[in-house]
């Protein structure tokens, strides 16, 4: 999830709802303005627990959508069938199967791009397919999830959780207008079937209503609340409630967009998460700018905090920097006028110097 609710790192509309749990693992439903059609929930939706997959994007790079909905990037090493992923993930390609594993030891296997199994500590999850859809999932040989569908239409109507005797209802009676530009004029060229309502195991319901605004741009209302609007061509968010968005995409499809927004009171916010260079910048409505940096060069420091700064009214309000030893252990932390010393992860000393407030406008 990005800094802004209902917007992803690339500036697309991105809405995540939790449907329930199976064996303490979350089952999420995601709507994204750039998604295609889910075999379980219809146009624009995805249920990552059922649709986890891995695909090749160019000669040397791969992407994985994990069962919890997160995206991971992998790259070939000098050995072509061995992959290195971000956050310490590794992968191995063997024929039509790619197996990836996290630093904690959890493993996921994909066959022809689709998830077929997971190993989480001592629990083994196996996926059984019927056509292009998951039919059931077993944990250590015991059924824990079953897909329910309409006998006549074949549409998925729910997710049954046998162990808890719970049912997640999925009602695909919604209509989503698909818009295209004809000689510069936006028109609805078709209407796709999609999800309209979800009934959760506790009986609560979520509703989704699609439409178009006065400019013939696609819209979505969640549970009858304010509209979210996005661009029919770029798929980038235009408006969410009172906020008007500005999205500047990166040239690299793997990189994040610069995202800004302004409300009716002319208050503005900006956010950019530069994962390639290890830097996040947030500008809040009062003008405060917060910057965080981290190491991305690999090795023992990869992903560790580097520095943080809060800047407001031409002053540095807060400044933090971190120092590590050769093994990657934190040894010093500077916080404005404080110097904190660590030994084997334990704070051992705090020193204070005369407080200083820098004014970089002078």
C-alpha positions as CSV (number, residue, x, y, z in Angstrom):
1,X,0.0,0.0,0.0
2,X,1.2,3.5,-0.8
3,X,1.2,6.6,1.4
4,X,-2.3,7.6,0.1
5,X,-5.3,5.5,0.8
6,X,-6.9,3.8,-2.3
7,X,-3.8,4.6,-4.5
8,X,-0.9,2.3,-5.3
9,X,2.8,3.1,-5.8
10,X,2.2,3.7,-9.6
11,X,-0.8,6.0,-9.0
12,X,-3.5,3.6,-10.0
13,X,-6.7,3.2,-7.9
14,X,-5.9,0.4,-5.5
15,X,-8.5,-0.8,-2.9
16,X,-7.7,-3.6,-0.5
17,X,-10.4,-5.3,1.6
18,X,-9.9,-8.3,3.9
19,X,-12.4,-11.1,3.1
20,X,-11.5,-13.4,6.0
21,X,-8.8,-15.9,7.1
22,X,-7.9,-19.5,6.5
23,X,-5.5,-21.1,9.1
24,X,-4.6,-17.5,10.3
25,X,-3.6,-16.5,6.7
26,X,-5.5,-13.4,5.4
27,X,-7.6,-13.6,2.2
28,X,-7.7,-10.2,0.6
29,X,-9.8,-8.8,-2.2
30,X,-8.1,-6.1,-4.3
31,X,-9.6,-3.8,-6.9
32,X,-7.1,-2.0,-9.1
33,X,-7.9,0.3,-12.1
34,X,-5.1,-1.4,-14.1
35,X,-6.2,-5.0,-13.5
36,X,-7.8,-7.3,-16.0
37,X,-10.5,-9.9,-15.1
38,X,-10.4,-12.2,-12.1
39,X,-12.0,-15.7,-12.6
40,X,-13.3,-15.4,-9.1
41,X,-14.5,-11.8,-8.8
42,X,-14.8,-10.3,-12.3
43,X,-13.5,-7.2,-14.0
44,X,-10.8,-5.2,-12.1
45,X,-10.6,-7.5,-9.1
46,X,-8.1,-10.0,-7.8
47,X,-8.0,-12.4,-4.9
48,X,-4.2,-12.9,-4.4
49,X,-4.5,-16.0,-2.1
50,X,-6.1,-17.8,-5.1
51,X,-4.3,-15.9,-7.9
52,X,-0.7,-15.7,-6.7
53,X,1.5,-16.0,-9.7
54,X,5.0,-15.4,-11.1
55,X,5.8,-14.1,-14.6
56,X,8.7,-13.0,-16.7
57,X,8.8,-9.3,-17.7
58,X,12.0,-9.2,-19.8
59,X,15.0,-11.4,-20.5
60,X,16.4,-11.1,-17.0
61,X,13.6,-9.9,-14.7
62,X,10.6,-11.6,-13.1
63,X,7.7,-10.5,-10.9
64,X,5.9,-12.4,-8.2
65,X,2.4,-11.6,-6.8
66,X,2.5,-13.3,-3.4
67,X,-0.7,-14.8,-1.7
68,X,-0.9,-11.7,0.5
69,X,-1.0,-9.4,-2.5
70,X,2.6,-8.0,-2.3
71,X,4.7,-7.6,-5.5
72,X,8.3,-8.9,-5.5
73,X,11.0,-8.4,-8.2
74,X,13.5,-11.1,-9.1
75,X,16.5,-10.9,-11.4
76,X,18.7,-13.6,-13.0
77,X,22.1,-14.1,-11.4
78,X,25.3,-15.2,-13.3
79,X,23.7,-18.7,-13.2
80,X,20.7,-18.2,-15.5
81,X,18.3,-20.4,-13.6
82,X,19.0,-18.9,-10.2
83,X,17.2,-15.7,-9.2
84,X,17.8,-13.0,-6.7
85,X,14.8,-11.1,-5.3
86,X,14.4,-8.0,-3.2
87,X,14.2,-8.3,0.6
88,X,16.4,-11.4,0.5
89,X,14.2,-13.6,-1.6
90,X,15.8,-16.3,-3.8
91,X,14.5,-18.4,-6.7
92,X,15.3,-21.4,-8.8
93,X,13.9,-22.2,-12.3
94,X,13.5,-25.8,-13.2
95,X,11.7,-26.6,-16.4
96,X,8.2,-25.1,-16.1
97,X,8.4,-24.6,-12.3
98,X,9.8,-21.7,-10.4
99,X,10.4,-22.1,-6.7
100,X,11.1,-19.1,-4.5
101,X,11.9,-18.8,-0.8
102,X,12.2,-16.0,1.7
103,X,15.0,-15.5,4.2
104,X,12.8,-17.1,6.9
105,X,12.6,-20.3,4.9
106,X,9.0,-20.0,3.6
107,X,8.7,-21.4,0.0
108,X,6.2,-20.9,-2.8
109,X,6.2,-23.0,-6.0
110,X,4.7,-21.8,-9.3
111,X,4.0,-24.1,-12.3
112,X,3.5,-22.4,-15.6
113,X,3.2,-19.1,-13.6
114,X,0.4,-20.3,-11.3
115,X,0.8,-21.0,-7.6
116,X,0.7,-24.8,-6.9
117,X,2.1,-25.0,-3.4
118,X,3.4,-23.1,-0.3
119,X,5.5,-24.3,2.6
120,X,5.1,-22.1,5.6
121,X,7.1,-23.5,8.5
122,X,5.6,-27.0,9.1
123,X,2.5,-26.4,7.1
124,X,2.3,-27.5,3.4
125,X,-0.5,-25.9,1.3
126,X,-1.4,-27.6,-2.1
127,X,-3.6,-26.0,-4.7
128,X,-5.8,-28.1,-7.0
129,X,-7.1,-26.6,-10.2
130,X,-10.1,-27.2,-12.4
131,X,-9.5,-25.4,-15.7
132,X,-8.0,-22.0,-15.1
133,X,-9.4,-21.8,-11.5
134,X,-8.4,-23.1,-8.2
135,X,-11.0,-25.7,-7.1
136,X,-9.6,-26.4,-3.6
137,X,-6.7,-25.9,-1.3
138,X,-5.4,-28.5,1.2
139,X,-3.1,-28.0,4.2
140,X,-1.1,-31.1,5.1
141,X,-3.6,-33.2,3.2
142,X,-6.7,-31.7,4.9
143,X,-9.2,-29.5,2.9
144,X,-9.2,-25.9,4.1
145,X,-10.7,-24.0,1.2
146,X,-13.2,-24.8,-1.6
147,X,-14.6,-22.7,-4.4
148,X,-18.4,-22.6,-4.8
149,X,-19.9,-21.8,-8.2
150,X,-23.3,-21.5,-9.9
151,X,-24.3,-24.7,-11.6
152,X,-25.8,-22.9,-14.6
153,X,-23.5,-20.0,-15.3
154,X,-20.3,-21.3,-13.8
155,X,-19.7,-18.0,-12.0
156,X,-18.0,-18.2,-8.6
157,X,-20.5,-17.5,-5.9
158,X,-18.3,-18.0,-2.8
159,X,-15.3,-19.3,-0.9
160,X,-16.1,-22.1,1.5
161,X,-13.8,-22.6,4.6
162,X,-14.6,-26.2,5.7
163,X,-12.7,-26.2,9.0
164,X,-14.5,-23.1,10.4
165,X,-17.7,-23.8,8.5
166,X,-17.6,-20.2,7.2
167,X,-18.6,-19.0,3.8
168,X,-17.4,-15.8,2.0
169,X,-20.2,-14.8,-0.5
170,X,-19.3,-13.3,-3.8
171,X,-22.1,-11.7,-5.9
172,X,-21.1,-11.0,-9.5
173,X,-24.1,-9.0,-10.6
174,X,-22.3,-5.7,-11.1
175,X,-21.7,-3.9,-14.4
176,X,-18.4,-2.1,-15.1
177,X,-18.4,0.3,-18.1
178,X,-15.3,0.0,-20.3
179,X,-14.4,3.3,-21.9
180,X,-12.4,4.0,-25.1
181,X,-11.5,7.1,-26.9
182,X,-13.0,7.4,-30.4
183,X,-11.7,10.4,-32.4
184,X,-10.9,12.1,-29.1
185,X,-14.3,11.4,-27.6
186,X,-14.7,9.0,-24.7
187,X,-17.5,6.4,-25.2
188,X,-18.6,3.3,-23.4
189,X,-17.8,0.5,-25.9
190,X,-18.9,-2.4,-23.6
191,X,-20.0,-3.3,-20.1
192,X,-18.1,-6.1,-18.2
193,X,-19.6,-8.3,-15.6
194,X,-18.0,-7.8,-12.2
195,X,-18.4,-8.1,-8.4
196,X,-21.2,-6.1,-6.8
197,X,-21.3,-7.3,-3.3
198,X,-19.3,-9.4,-0.8
199,X,-20.7,-11.1,2.3
200,X,-18.1,-11.8,4.9
201,X,-18.1,-14.7,7.4
202,X,-19.4,-12.4,10.1
203,X,-22.4,-11.4,8.0
204,X,-21.1,-7.8,7.2
205,X,-21.3,-6.7,3.5
206,X,-19.2,-4.6,1.2
207,X,-20.7,-3.1,-2.0
208,X,-19.1,-1.9,-5.3
209,X,-21.0,0.3,-7.8
210,X,-19.3,1.3,-11.0
211,X,-20.2,4.1,-13.4
212,X,-18.9,7.1,-15.3
213,X,-18.7,10.8,-14.4
214,X,-19.7,13.9,-16.4
215,X,-16.3,13.7,-18.3
216,X,-17.0,10.0,-19.2
217,X,-14.2,8.8,-16.9
218,X,-14.7,5.6,-14.9
219,X,-15.9,5.8,-11.3
220,X,-16.4,3.5,-8.3
221,X,-18.4,4.0,-5.2
222,X,-17.5,1.9,-2.1
223,X,-20.4,1.1,0.2
224,X,-22.3,4.1,-1.2
225,X,-19.6,6.6,-0.2
226,X,-17.8,9.3,-2.2
227,X,-16.7,8.5,-5.8
228,X,-13.2,7.5,-6.9
229,X,-12.5,8.6,-10.4
230,X,-9.6,7.5,-12.7
231,X,-8.3,8.1,-16.2
232,X,-9.7,5.5,-18.7
233,X,-6.5,5.5,-20.7
234,X,-3.7,5.8,-18.2
235,X,-5.6,4.1,-15.3
236,X,-4.2,6.7,-12.9
237,X,-6.3,8.2,-10.2
238,X,-8.0,11.6,-10.9
239,X,-10.1,12.2,-7.8
240,X,-11.0,10.5,-4.5
241,X,-13.6,12.4,-2.5
242,X,-12.4,16.0,-2.1
243,X,-8.8,15.2,-3.2
244,X,-7.7,16.0,-6.8
245,X,-4.6,13.9,-7.8
246,X,-1.5,14.6,-9.9
247,X,0.5,11.5,-10.9
248,X,3.8,11.6,-12.7
249,X,4.8,8.1,-13.7
250,X,8.4,6.9,-13.9
251,X,9.9,6.0,-17.3
252,X,10.8,2.6,-15.8
253,X,7.7,0.4,-15.3
254,X,9.3,-1.1,-12.2
255,X,9.7,2.3,-10.5
256,X,7.2,4.2,-8.5
257,X,5.4,7.4,-9.6
258,X,5.5,10.8,-8.0
259,X,2.1,11.4,-6.5
260,X,0.6,14.7,-5.3
261,X,-2.9,15.8,-4.4
262,X,-4.8,19.0,-3.4
263,X,-8.1,19.4,-1.6
264,X,-10.9,22.0,-1.7
265,X,-9.0,24.1,0.9
266,X,-6.0,24.3,-1.5
267,X,-3.9,22.1,0.9
268,X,-1.4,20.0,-0.9
269,X,0.4,16.7,-0.1
270,X,3.2,15.0,-2.1
271,X,4.8,11.6,-1.8
272,X,7.5,9.7,-3.6
273,X,9.0,6.3,-2.7
274,X,12.2,5.8,-4.6
275,X,13.0,2.1,-3.9
276,X,15.9,2.0,-6.3
277,X,17.8,4.7,-4.5
278,X,16.5,4.0,-1.0
279,X,14.6,7.3,-0.4
280,X,11.1,8.3,0.6
281,X,9.9,11.9,0.7
282,X,6.6,13.0,2.1
283,X,5.3,16.6,2.1
284,X,2.4,17.2,4.4
285,X,-0.4,19.8,4.2
286,X,1.3,22.2,6.6
287,X,4.5,22.2,4.5
288,X,6.4,19.8,6.6
289,X,8.7,17.6,4.6
290,X,9.8,14.2,5.9
291,X,12.7,12.3,4.3
292,X,13.9,8.8,5.1
293,X,16.8,7.0,3.4
294,X,18.1,3.4,3.6
295,X,20.9,1.3,2.2
296,X,20.3,-0.4,-1.2
297,X,23.8,-1.4,-2.2
298,X,23.4,-5.0,-1.1
299,X,25.4,-6.8,1.6
300,X,24.8,-6.7,5.3
301,X,23.5,-3.1,5.2
302,X,20.9,-3.7,2.5
303,X,17.6,-2.3,3.7
304,X,18.9,-0.9,6.9
305,X,18.1,2.7,7.9
306,X,20.5,5.4,6.8
307,X,19.1,8.7,7.9
308,X,15.9,10.6,8.5
309,X,15.0,14.3,8.5
310,X,12.0,16.5,9.3
311,X,12.1,20.0,7.7
312,X,9.6,22.8,8.3
313,X,9.6,26.6,8.0
314,X,13.2,26.6,6.6
315,X,14.4,24.7,9.7
316,X,15.6,21.2,10.2
317,X,13.3,20.1,13.1
318,X,14.6,16.6,13.5
319,X,17.7,14.9,12.1
320,X,18.7,11.2,12.7
321,X,21.6,9.3,11.3
322,X,22.7,5.7,11.8
323,X,26.2,4.0,11.9
324,X,26.9,0.2,11.7
325,X,29.8,-2.1,12.1
326,X,31.2,-4.4,9.5
327,X,28.7,-7.1,10.4
328,X,25.8,-4.7,10.0
329,X,25.0,-4.2,13.7
330,X,23.9,-0.7,14.8
331,X,26.6,1.0,16.8
332,X,25.6,4.7,16.8
333,X,22.5,6.7,16.4
334,X,22.6,10.5,16.3
335,X,19.3,12.3,17.1
336,X,19.7,16.0,16.9
337,X,21.7,16.8,20.1
338,X,21.8,13.2,21.3
339,X,24.4,10.5,20.6
340,X,23.2,6.9,21.4
341,X,25.7,4.1,21.5
342,X,24.8,0.4,21.1
343,X,26.6,-2.8,21.8
344,X,25.2,-6.1,20.4
345,X,21.8,-4.3,19.8
346,X,21.6,-3.0,23.4
347,X,21.7,0.7,24.1
348,X,24.7,1.3,26.3
349,X,25.3,5.1,26.4
350,X,23.5,8.4,25.7
351,X,25.4,11.6,25.3
352,X,23.9,15.0,25.0
353,X,25.5,18.1,23.4
354,X,24.3,21.7,23.2
355,X,21.1,21.7,21.2
356,X,21.4,23.4,17.8
357,X,18.7,24.5,15.4
358,X,19.9,24.9,11.9
359,X,18.5,27.6,9.7
360,X,19.5,26.8,6.1
361,X,17.7,29.9,4.8
362,X,20.6,32.0,6.0
